[in-house]
Amino acid sequence: MKKSPRRYLRILLFLLVIVLAVLNATDGRPSDGSHPLAFLVGGLGPIAGLQLGQLVTLAVGRAGGYALLGLSLGMGPRLREWQVGGMPFTVRRVPVPFLAGSWVIADRPGLRARLWLATAASTGVQLALGLWLVVAGSGAGRYFGLGVLLLPALMLTWFAKVPLSAGWVLLRLPFLPADALAPFAATGDELATTRALRAGRIAEAAALPVPGTGFQGRHLRACLALARGEYESALAEAGRAATLAPHARHGAPAQLLLAAALVGAAETGLLPPADYLPRLARAVETARTAQPALARASAAAADLALLEGRREEALALARQAVGNAPDRLWLAVAECSHALALASLARTADARAALDRARAAAPELARIGWVARRIELNVIEA
């Protein structure tokens, strides 16, 4: 089968990194590359390259078809969160100077060209810096440059088949049908619904126009139904979203929504254990395989462990979900799971404190009332 020019380009980019590494070792220039510090500095290169790409996207994001949902500083579990300009600003526990944005693709005129140009700017800046450091630098500087090159090289080669990756946008999108971005683009109303849900304002989200029936719309419908305790509807919409997902990585959030809806159906007696347990296990495993980091931010695995009687494991997984929750709504869901796990271990006071944190994050979340009743009646079963 004939290879496409795009495949040849990806192969050449990958080989370029290898050639540069060989040149670094054989060009005869003075170098301290064998010093352990050089490898350490080189290891910081991908982080620096990623930060550079984030900053470029922040600068050109709106013009490039992106809508900013929030900012975070640092890495690891959340520490504090403030509302700045109507958007969440989260400080994370590992105090490294890394600023990252959370984005959604917005349905605006010229989205295809906007997105391509923004991605080209972000990737081009990373490649230019990395190449300059490799060519002009020596020793640790060259290792750092190779590290900077690593991320865009991977995005343009290994991850080029993943929709919305740099390789997909730059090398595949120009050759795809005109509606290739339709599954990912959120309308103005869907963007408003997303922001309200992320902020834990469930009633406000419910008052907005009903989201569409595409991938994004179905996902939002499922999320809103889950927040309101309409678990049958949440199951149906999450299942449709998972079916419409254009790639496994994009289907992972829908699988986690499906898992959360199954937990709600289980807790409220809508489904028997023989039905929900295998489905819940499959949804959790599918999401974990596709996006491990996202799965750690969901309490679905903790809920599964508690439903199966693994109480200590459920508590550990719930704490992990609380620390990694991406927004206020999912923080409230995770704190509910945390409260249930604590109550199952007879730590009622701690369970009430976790439930208070859930109320502070998203007071209108339907699950909070059910968990409160379970704790007060002391009927936590596992």
Buried (B, 14 or more C-beta within 10 A) or exposed (E): EEEEEBEEBBEEBBEBBEEBBEEBEEEEEEBEBEEEEBEEBBEBBBBBBBBBBBBBBBBBBBEBBBBBBBBBBBEEBBBEBEEEEEBBBBBBEEEEEBEBBBBBBBBBEEBBEBBBBBBBBBBBBBBEBBBEBBEEBBBBBBBBBBBBBBBBBBBBBEBBEBBBBBBBBBBBBEEEEEEBBBBBBBBEBBBBBBBBBBBBBBEBBBEBEEBBEBBBBBBBBBBBBBBBBBBBBBBBBBBBBBEBBBBBBBBBBBBBBBBBBBBBBBBBEBBEEEEBBEBBBBBBBBBBEBBEEBBBBBBBBBBBBBBBEBBEBBBBBBBBBBBBBBBBBBBBBBBBBBBBBBBBBEBBEBBBBBBBBBBEBBEBBBBBEBBBEBBEEEEBEB
